[in-house]
Each structure stands twice: as structure tokens, then as C-alpha cells.
Amino acid sequence: METQSVLFNKTKYSKKQAEKWLQENNYVNKKVDITENLRRYRQLDPKLFNQNTFRMKKIKGNDLMLVLGKRLVKSLPPKKKKCPKGNKVCHCKKK
């Protein structure tokens, strides 16, 4: 599970306090969505996650929470075959 967003209760954390916490805990402060009660600091685009895996993790009650999720698995490129002679680039003839 990875952190998609960090949520702060606006009545408990000022903008300055929230940004200080983010910096001290190695989170980014790029995009913030502000609702009636929360400051929501997006860490990663929600489109990168399996939407059925999102969970809330309370750090300090309803004052500080993490939105966690599992990233979508992208198909990996095919593995390159290793050279039997140990060369970085294989020039061996295929049999």
C-alpha cells in the first residue's frame, strides 16, 4: 500500500503546520485540495491506483489521516536474455 493523499483537519492544522508536517515526514506539497473540513495534499494521482483498494489510516484521530491504496500493475517489458559468455551485449549466434 502506498500513500495517495495526506489529509489534515483544518481546525487543528493551519496551512503552515500541515506543510511543516509534510516536510518533516518526507511527503510532497505539490497539489492541495481544500474542502470544508480538510486540507488534502495529493501525493500521487488517484488514477495510478486500483480504485477498490483505497483505505483511510488515522494517524491522529480525525485530525491527520492517510489515504492508502495499491498501485495498478503495469505490464513489464520482456526480460532480455543474458549472454552465456557474460557480455553486456550478446553477439553470440543463435542456434
Buried (B, 14 or more C-beta within 10 A) or exposed (E): BBBBBBBBBBEEBEEEEBBEBBEEEEBEBEEBEEEEEBBBBBBBEEEEBEEEBBEEEEEEEEBBBBBBBBEEEEEEEEEEEEEEEEEEEBEEEEE
